[in-house]
Amino acid sequence: MDLKKALPSWNGTDGAAGQEVFRTVRKDLEQILLRAYQVADPTLRAMKPDVLAEEEMKFSYITKGDFCDSYFDVQKRIAQRLAEDVDYVSYLSQVYSAYVSGLINSLLKNRSLFKGGRKHAIDLLVRAVLSDISVVMYHYFIHLNRQADEARAAAQAEREQRAREDNDVIEVINRALAALSTGDLTYRIESEMPKRVEVLKQNFNDMAQQLEETMTRIALNTRDVMANADGIRQSSDDLSRRTEQQAATLEETSSALMLITKRVSQTTNETQQAHKLVDATRADATHSAGIVKSTVEAIARVEESSKEITSIVGIINTLSFQSNILALNASVEAARAGDVGRGFAVVAGEVRVLAQRSADAGKEIANLIGRSSAEVKEGVALVRETGESLQRIVKQVQEINELVTNIAAAAHEQSSSISQLNTAMADMEQTTQKNAAIAEESAAASHNLAAMSDELTRLVAQFTLESRGGSSARERGNAALSLVRT
């Protein structure tokens, strides 16, 4: 928009009246301007002469309605100067409002000076300041547009610069990440970076440094990990093998113990049977001892009877001897008697024969009784020895019975102990089986650990680390890997 064409100058009447307004207000203009400028700058104590001169010139132009090129030039300088210090909203609402208020108050204070009337003077003043403010706003907007253009240009330049910097940063980061992706942990960003992303560079370098140190420690410890894993694997295999052997041994021991338990139980039963047999034998021996004792007593009675028979036989022999003598005497007397005594002699002969036979029989009986007595004595001795032997047998059977009883009790206790031992062996066998399973699982876990350690070594060997101690992490990792594989 062409502001000069849109804001024509006034005609002669309004221009003349405007000059009268200018002359009326001019004496208060400096104070009016000072108060208005103090709104923007409270520290201001006096108007600068050049600023005051330009303000008076501008006021002269607008009160006369002379919107010539000179006016636009003066107002342009004033507006540009104000736009540098005050935004247009503050300028309109505070600075310019104070300026207009001062002008109106000054005009009203000197109303008696107006020839054309106060209302006309106020209308001209309002018309003048509104025309002036439109020019001020025009220049303000030009200034704001220029600032906006400059800001946009600066922002665009900054964006372009930042885009270039971002591209450079992306390129640097890409190179760094590419190095990391290949396992090179020694890579560091050395390029200069914009301050706004300097922390990114520092963070990456710190991260790479920390990662390198971590991987270096991992690489240094990999060999020990592999060796320990191999040791654990061998120990687990050995433990598993020994546990299996122990389980087999325990199983054999358990079987043998079960057989022993069975045999001990059988022995216990047989011992109980032997105890019963010994009891029966002891009873029989005791009974036999009683019989032998009775036999001894009976033989003793036979011996006494034999003695009595011997006495009787002695009497019979005596009677036979006397009968024989009497018969002999009778025969002698019969012979003396002659025929009268012949019958008596026959009887006496028969008596003598009978007496002789009785004597002979008595002798035979005596001999038989003598032999019987000897045999009875021998039988008595044998029976007594048998009784004594039976007494000893009874005593020995009693001792055997006690021994068998003790053996039976010991066998029962042994059977109970072996049964408990068998139960303990069963529990131990079950525990050993569980230990064998755990050992097998441990062996499998140790093999997995060794495999994972092998994989860890292989992964660590893919990284490039700073050489320490004359070898890189890759070399140390490969060395550890080859050590474990051998």
C-alpha positions in Angstrom: 0.0 0.0 0.0 1.2 3.5 -0.9 0.8 5.4 2.4 1.6 8.8 0.8 -1.3 8.5 -1.5 -3.6 7.2 1.1 -2.7 10.1 3.4 -3.2 13.4 1.5 -2.3 16.8 2.9 -5.0 19.1 4.3 -6.6 22.1 2.6 -5.8 25.7 3.4 -8.4 26.2 6.1 -7.6 23.1 8.1 -3.9 23.8 7.6 -4.2 27.3 8.9 -6.2 26.1 11.9 -3.7 23.4 12.4 -0.9 25.9 12.6 -2.8 27.7 15.3 -3.0 24.3 17.2 0.8 23.9 16.8 1.5 27.4 18.2 -0.8 26.8 21.1 0.7 23.4 22.1 4.3 24.1 21.1 5.3 25.7 24.5 4.2 22.5 26.3 5.5 20.1 23.7 8.9 19.4 25.3 7.3 18.4 28.7 4.6 16.4 26.9 7.3 14.5 24.9 9.5 14.0 28.1 6.6 12.5 30.0 5.7 10.2 27.1 9.3 9.1 26.6 9.7 8.5 30.4 6.9 5.9 30.1 9.3 3.9 27.9 12.5 4.9 29.9 11.8 6.0 33.5 15.5 7.1 33.8 15.2 9.8 31.2 15.5 13.3 32.7 15.6 15.5 29.6 14.9 15.2 25.9 17.9 15.0 23.6 18.1 18.1 21.4 18.2 16.2 18.1 15.3 14.0 19.2 13.3 17.1 20.4 14.0 18.9 17.1 12.7 16.0 15.1 9.7 15.6 17.3 8.9 19.4 16.9 9.3 19.1 13.2 7.1 16.1 13.0 4.4 17.8 15.2 4.6 20.9 12.9 3.9 18.7 9.8 1.0 16.7 11.3 -0.8 19.7 12.9 -0.7 21.5 9.5 -1.7 18.4 7.7 1.5 18.6 5.6 2.3 15.0 4.8 5.2 15.6 2.6 8.3 13.5 2.0 10.1 15.4 4.7 7.5 14.4 7.2 7.7 10.7 6.2 11.5 10.8 6.4 11.4 12.4 9.9 8.7 10.1 11.1 10.5 7.1 9.7 13.6 7.9 11.7 11.6 8.5 14.9 9.5 5.3 14.4 12.6 3.2 13.7 14.3 4.6 16.8 11.3 3.9 18.9 10.8 0.4 17.4 14.3 -0.5 18.6 13.4 0.2 22.2 9.6 -0.3 22.6 7.3 -2.8 21.0 4.3 -1.4 19.1 1.7 -2.5 21.7 3.5 -0.8 24.5 4.1 2.2 22.3 0.4 2.6 21.4 -1.0 1.7 24.8 1.5 3.6 27.0 3.9 5.9 25.1 1.6 7.3 22.4 -1.4 7.5 24.6 0.6 9.6 27.1 1.7 11.8 24.2 -1.9 12.3 22.9 -3.2 12.9 26.4 -0.6 15.6 26.9 -1.4 17.3 23.6 -5.2 17.3 24.3 -4.7 18.6 27.8 -2.4 21.4 26.6 -4.9 22.3 23.9 -7.8 22.4 26.3 -5.8 24.5 28.8 -5.4 27.2 26.2 -8.9 27.1 24.6 -9.3 30.9 24.6 -6.7 31.1 21.9 -8.7 29.3 19.3 -10.4 31.5 16.8 -12.2 28.7 15.0 -13.6 27.1 18.1 -12.4 24.5 20.5 -14.2 21.6 18.9 -12.6 22.2 15.5 -9.2 22.5 17.1 -9.7 19.2 19.0 -10.9 17.5 15.8 -7.8 18.7 13.9 -5.5 17.5 16.7 -7.2 14.1 16.8 -7.1 13.9 13.0 -3.4 14.9 13.1 -2.4 12.3 15.7 -4.4 9.5 14.1 -2.8 10.3 10.8 0.6 10.3 12.5 -0.1 7.1 14.4 -1.0 5.3 11.1 2.4 6.4 9.7 4.1 5.2 13.0 2.4 1.9 12.7 3.3 1.6 9.1 7.0 2.0 9.9 6.5 -0.2 13.0 5.1 -2.9 10.7 7.9 -2.4 8.2 10.4 -2.7 11.1 8.6 -5.8 12.4 8.4 -7.3 9.0 12.1 -6.6 8.5 12.9 -8.1 11.9 10.7 -11.1 11.0 12.5 -11.5 7.7 15.8 -11.2 9.4 14.7 -13.6 12.1 13.4 -16.0 9.4 16.6 -15.6 7.4 18.7 -16.1 10.5 16.5 -19.1 11.5 16.8 -20.5 8.1 20.6 -20.0 8.1 20.7 -21.5 11.5 18.6 -24.4 10.4 20.8 -24.9 7.3 23.9 -24.7 9.5 22.4 -27.0 12.0 21.4 -29.4 9.2 24.9 -29.4 7.9 26.2 -29.9 11.4 23.6 -32.6 12.0 24.7 -34.3 8.8 28.3 -34.1 9.9 27.3 -35.4 13.3 25.3 -38.3 11.8 28.3 -39.1 9.6 30.6 -39.2 12.5 28.2 -41.2 14.6 27.6 -43.6 11.7 31.4 -44.2 11.4 31.6 -44.7 15.1 28.7 -47.1 15.2 30.0 -48.9 12.1 33.3 -49.4 14.0 31.4 -50.8 17.0 29.3 -53.0 14.8 32.5 -54.7 13.6 33.6 -55.2 17.2 36.2 -52.4 17.3 35.9 -51.0 20.8 39.1 -48.9 20.5 37.3 -46.4 18.2 36.9 -42.9 19.6 35.2 -39.8 18.2 38.0 -37.3 17.7 36.2 -34.9 15.3 35.1 -31.5 16.6 31.4 -31.5 17.4 29.0 -28.6 17.9 28.6 -27.6 21.5 25.0 -28.6 21.5 26.0 -32.3 20.7 29.4 -32.2 22.4 27.8 -34.3 25.2 26.8 -36.9 22.6 30.5 -37.2 21.6 31.5 -37.4 25.3 28.8 -40.0 26.1 29.8 -42.2 23.1 33.5 -42.0 24.0 32.7 -42.8 27.6 30.4 -45.6 26.6 33.1 -47.1 24.2 35.7 -46.7 26.9 33.6 -48.4 29.5 32.5 -51.1 27.1 36.2 -51.7 26.1 37.2 -51.9 29.7 34.4 -54.3 30.5 35.1 -56.5 27.5 38.8 -56.4 28.3 38.1 -57.6 31.8 35.8 -60.3 30.4 38.5 -61.3 27.9 41.1 -61.4 30.8 38.8 -63.6 32.9 37.6 -65.8 30.0 40.6 -68.1 30.3 40.0 -68.6 34.0 36.3 -69.1 33.4 37.0 -71.7 30.7 39.6 -73.5 32.9 37.2 -73.5 35.8 34.3 -74.6 33.6 36.5 -77.5 32.3 37.5 -78.4 35.9 33.9 -78.3 37.0 33.0 -80.4 34.0 35.7 -83.0 34.7 34.8 -83.0 38.4 31.1 -83.4 37.6 31.9 -86.3 35.2 34.1 -87.9 37.9 31.4 -87.3 40.5 28.7 -88.7 38.3 30.9 -91.8 37.5 31.7 -92.4 41.2 28.1 -91.8 42.2 27.0 -94.4 39.7 29.7 -96.8 41.0 28.6 -96.1 44.5 25.0 -96.7 43.6 25.9 -100.0 42.0 28.0 -101.0 45.0 25.2 -100.0 47.4 22.8 -102.0 45.3 25.0 -105.1 45.5 25.6 -104.4 49.2 21.8 -104.1 49.7 21.2 -107.4 47.9 23.9 -109.1 50.0 22.5 -107.6 53.1 19.0 -108.8 52.2 20.4 -112.3 51.7 22.2 -112.0 55.1 18.9 -110.8 56.6 17.1 -113.8 55.1 19.8 -116.2 56.4 19.9 -114.6 59.8 16.1 -114.8 60.0 16.4 -118.5 59.0 19.1 -119.0 61.6 16.9 -117.4 64.2 14.1 -119.8 63.3 16.5 -122.7 63.3 17.9 -121.5 66.7 14.4 -121.4 68.1 13.8 -124.9 66.8 17.1 -126.0 68.3 16.1 -124.4 71.5 12.9 -126.4 71.5 14.8 -129.6 70.7 17.3 -128.9 73.5 14.4 -128.3 75.8 12.9 -131.6 74.7 16.3 -133.3 75.0 16.8 -131.8 78.4 13.4 -133.1 79.5 14.2 -136.5 78.0 17.6 -136.5 79.8 16.0 -135.5 83.0 13.4 -138.2 82.6 16.2 -140.8 81.7 18.1 -139.7 84.7 15.0 -140.4 86.8 14.6 -143.8 85.1 18.3 -144.6 85.7 17.9 -143.6 89.3 14.9 -145.9 89.6 16.9 -148.6 87.9 19.8 -148.1 90.3 17.4 -148.4 93.2 15.8 -151.5 91.7 19.2 -153.1 91.1 20.1 -152.2 94.7 16.9 -154.0 95.8 17.9 -156.9 93.5 21.3 -156.9 95.1 19.6 -157.0 98.6 17.3 -159.8 97.4 20.4 -161.7 96.1 22.0 -161.3 99.5 18.9 -162.6 101.1 18.7 -165.5 98.6 22.3 -166.2 99.3 21.5 -166.4 103.0 18.5 -168.6 102.3 20.7 -170.8 100.1 23.2 -171.0 102.9 20.5 -172.2 105.2 19.3 -174.7 102.6 22.9 -175.9 102.3 23.1 -176.3 106.0 19.8 -178.1 106.1 20.9 -180.3 103.2 24.1 -181.1 105.1 22.3 -181.9 108.3 19.7 -183.8 106.4 22.5 -185.8 104.7 24.1 -186.5 108.1 20.7 -187.5 109.6 20.1 -189.7 106.6 23.5 -191.2 107.0 22.9 -191.8 110.7 19.4 -193.2 109.8 21.0 -195.6 107.3 23.5 -196.7 110.0 20.8 -197.3 112.4 18.7 -199.1 109.9 21.6 -201.3 109.0 21.9 -202.1 112.7 18.2 -202.9 112.8 18.5 -205.4 110.0 15.4 -206.2 108.0 13.3 -204.2 110.3 15.2 -201.1 109.4 15.6 -202.0 105.7 12.6 -199.8 104.6 13.8 -197.1 106.8 17.2 -197.4 105.3 15.6 -197.0 101.8 13.9 -193.9 103.0 17.0 -192.7 104.6 18.9 -193.3 101.3 16.3 -191.4 99.4 16.5 -188.6 101.9 20.2 -188.6 101.7 19.9 -188.5 97.8 17.4 -185.6 98.1 19.7 -183.9 100.6 22.6 -184.3 98.3 20.6 -183.0 95.4 19.5 -180.1 97.5 23.1 -179.4 98.4 24.1 -179.6 94.8 21.2 -177.4 93.8 22.1 -175.0 96.6 25.7 -174.9 95.3 24.4 -174.2 91.8 22.1 -171.6 93.1 24.9 -170.1 95.2 27.1 -170.1 92.1 24.3 -168.5 90.1 23.6 -166.0 92.8 27.3 -165.2 93.1 27.6 -164.7 89.4 24.3 -162.6 89.4 25.6 -160.6 92.3 28.8 -159.9 90.4 26.8 -159.0 87.4 24.4 -157.0 89.5 27.3 -155.1 91.1 28.7 -154.5 87.6 25.2 -153.4 86.4 24.9 -151.2 89.5 28.2 -149.6 88.7 27.3 -149.2 85.1 23.9 -147.8 85.9 25.5 -145.4 88.4 28.0 -144.3 85.8 25.1 -144.0 83.3 23.2 -141.9 85.9 26.2 -139.8 86.5 26.7 -139.4 82.7 23.0 -138.6 82.4 23.4 -136.0 85.2 26.4 -134.5 83.3 24.3 -134.7 80.1 21.4 -132.9 81.8 23.8 -130.3 83.1 25.5 -129.9 79.7 22.1 -129.9 78.0 21.1 -127.1 80.5 24.2 -125.2 79.6 23.5 -125.9 75.9 20.0 -124.7 76.5 21.3 -121.4 78.0 23.8 -121.0 75.1 21.1 -121.7 72.6 18.8 -119.2 74.4 21.6 -116.6 74.3 22.2 -117.5 70.6 18.5 -117.2 69.9 18.4 -113.8 71.7 21.5 -112.6 69.9 20.2 -113.9 66.6 16.9 -112.0 67.2 18.8 -108.8 68.1 21.1 -109.4 65.1 18.1 -109.9 62.9 16.5 -106.7 64.2 19.8 -104.8 63.8 20.3 -106.2 60.3 16.7 -105.3 59.5 17.3 -101.7 60.6 20.6 -101.7 58.7 18.7 -103.0 55.7 16.2 -100.1 56.0 19.1 -97.7 56.3 20.8 -99.2 53.3 17.5 -98.9 51.4 17.3 -95.2 52.4 21.0 -94.8 51.5 20.5 -96.5 48.2 17.5 -94.2 47.5 19.6 -91.1 48.5 22.5 -92.3 46.4 20.1 -92.7 43.4 18.9 -89.2 44.0 22.6 -88.0 44.3 23.4 -89.9 41.1 20.5 -88.1 39.3 21.7 -84.8 40.8 25.3 -85.6 39.8 24.1 -86.4 36.3 22.2 -83.1 36.1 25.2 -81.3 37.5 27.4 -82.9 34.9 24.9 -81.9 32.2 24.9 -78.3 33.6 28.7 -78.2 33.7 28.8 -79.3 30.1 26.3 -76.5 29.2 28.5 -74.1 31.2 31.5 -75.2 29.3 29.6 -74.8 26.0 28.4 -71.3 27.1 31.9 -70.4 28.2 33.2 -71.6 24.8 30.5 -69.4 23.1 31.5 -66.5 25.4 35.1 -66.8 24.4 34.1 -66.9 20.7 32.0 -63.8 21.1 34.6 -61.9 23.1 37.2 -62.8 20.4 35.1 -60.9 17.9 35.9 -57.6 19.6 39.0 -55.5 19.0 40.4 -54.1 22.2 43.4 -52.0 23.1 46.5 -54.2 23.3 47.5 -54.8 26.9 50.2 -57.1 27.9 51.3 -57.7 24.3 48.1 -59.3 23.1 44.7 -58.2 22.0 41.4 -59.4 23.4 40.8 -61.4 20.2 44.2 -63.2 20.6 43.6 -63.8 24.3 40.1 -65.1 23.6 41.4 -67.4 20.9 44.1 -68.6 23.2 41.6 -69.4 26.0 39.4 -71.1 23.5 42.2 -73.3 22.1 43.3 -74.1 25.7 39.9 -75.4 26.7 39.4 -77.3 23.4 42.7 -79.1 23.9 
